[in-house]
Amino acid sequence: MSGSGYELVQLKNGTWSVRSVAEGETFHPVIGPVAEAEALYVRQLRLAERFASAPGEFVLWDVGLGAAANVLTALRAVGGIAGRIRVVSFDHTLEPLRFALGAPDRLEFIAGFEPALEQLLAVGRAEFRHGAAEVRWETHLGDFPSLLDSAAAATCPAPHAILFDAYSPARNAAMWTRPLFARLRELAGTDCTLATYSRATILRTTLLLAGWFVGAGHATGEKEETTLAATRRELLAEPLPTAWLERVRRSTSAEPLEEPVYRQAPLSAVNWERLLRHPQFVPAGP
Ligand SMILES: C[S@@+](CC[C@H](N)C(=O)[O-])C[C@H]1O[C@@H](n2cnc3c(N)ncnc32)[C@H](O)[C@@H]1O
């Protein structure tokens, strides 16, 4: 372990990942950083296709920069396509990235990006070319929920895709509240999709009650299912059907967190009524 508070851990399949000692959380804990980033974010958000057809700059928000495995895997996926990509990364610490940069032999996703990462660590932004793609990457260092609530958030370019990779809600409740996802929805453009690793009922009710459309995401090896959210229903391959509401009714953990304190509760009557009125479950008019 380094003095940074992060360490390398070898997963069962032999790949290496980064672990926060203080949080007791391993990043991408089962199939490893690159495989998870590809399955969960690159393929599900159809990053390459959407980047290829973007009329202008394609904007990617990276919530929980960590060791940058998600972003670097995304950049590799679009490197063969001519276009401009803007990456906006958020985290309250750059220590996992600094740590990862010191371990390129074990963390293969770092290879080739060292100069850009050095620059990002030094000045908070980097501009470079990766293959045919022109990359502008900036980091916003600080508490993400507070940043979203500040006027500065509205000056960030609206995202087309969001990689949402905070620690688990039990440890990191502030990153999973309904007000946070409602603010994200306000800031997202009209054509935005968000992917995250959880399939929990509470996550899905939170996203719906924050104004997103929500669909099932594919298995990643780590989870039998994940979650995709979108600003428009048409952006989802598998929107949650009305039958999914039965699961909400039975769940003992479906009430969104209004505050950054983790607790589990069945959905309240008022939120149940709101959910039934969500356009995702209301048949389109004639
Ligand atoms: C699972 S790790 C992210 C791994 C990363 N996406 C990668 O590819 O390596 C979660 C990250 O969320 C960050 N985080 C947790 N709470 C935060 C907060 N309140 N504000 C900003 N970042 C936060 C942590 O510092 C950590 O780097």
PDBQT file of the ligand as one rigid body, heavy atoms in Angstrom, charges set to zero:
ROOT
HETATM    1  C1  LIG A 301     -15.844   3.592  -7.170  1.00  0.00    +0.000 C 
HETATM    2  S1  LIG A 301     -14.790   4.988  -7.119  1.00  0.00    +0.000 S 
HETATM    3  C2  LIG A 301     -14.728   5.486  -8.815  1.00  0.00    +0.000 C 
HETATM    4  C3  LIG A 301     -13.875   4.628  -9.706  1.00  0.00    +0.000 C 
HETATM    5  C4  LIG A 301     -13.599   5.282 -11.042  1.00  0.00    +0.000 C 
HETATM    6  N1  LIG A 301     -14.796   5.596 -11.787  1.00  0.00    +0.000 N 
HETATM    7  C5  LIG A 301     -12.622   4.538 -11.912  1.00  0.00    +0.000 C 
HETATM    8  O1  LIG A 301     -12.929   4.280 -13.078  1.00  0.00    +0.000 OA
HETATM    9  O2  LIG A 301     -11.533   4.239 -11.433  1.00  0.00    +0.000 OA
HETATM   10  C6  LIG A 301     -15.842   6.230  -6.448  1.00  0.00    +0.000 C 
HETATM   11  C7  LIG A 301     -15.263   7.622  -6.494  1.00  0.00    +0.000 C 
HETATM   12  O3  LIG A 301     -16.260   8.540  -6.029  1.00  0.00    +0.000 OA
HETATM   13  C8  LIG A 301     -15.608   9.577  -5.344  1.00  0.00    +0.000 C 
HETATM   14  N2  LIG A 301     -16.570  10.255  -4.444  1.00  0.00    +0.000 N 
HETATM   15  C9  LIG A 301     -17.211   9.714  -3.376  1.00  0.00    +0.000 A 
HETATM   16  N3  LIG A 301     -17.954  10.648  -2.768  1.00  0.00    +0.000 NA
HETATM   17  C10 LIG A 301     -17.797  11.801  -3.446  1.00  0.00    +0.000 A 
HETATM   18  C11 LIG A 301     -18.308  13.134  -3.285  1.00  0.00    +0.000 A 
HETATM   19  N4  LIG A 301     -19.138  13.434  -2.285  1.00  0.00    +0.000 N 
HETATM   20  N5  LIG A 301     -17.932  14.075  -4.174  1.00  0.00    +0.000 NA
HETATM   21  C12 LIG A 301     -17.086  13.762  -5.200  1.00  0.00    +0.000 A 
HETATM   22  N6  LIG A 301     -16.569  12.522  -5.402  1.00  0.00    +0.000 NA
HETATM   23  C13 LIG A 301     -16.911  11.561  -4.525  1.00  0.00    +0.000 A 
HETATM   24  C14 LIG A 301     -14.514   8.868  -4.585  1.00  0.00    +0.000 C 
HETATM   25  O4  LIG A 301     -13.478   9.765  -4.199  1.00  0.00    +0.000 OA
HETATM   26  C15 LIG A 301     -14.070   7.808  -5.574  1.00  0.00    +0.000 C 
HETATM   27  O5  LIG A 301     -12.940   8.193  -6.324  1.00  0.00    +0.000 OA
ENDROOT
TORSDOF 0
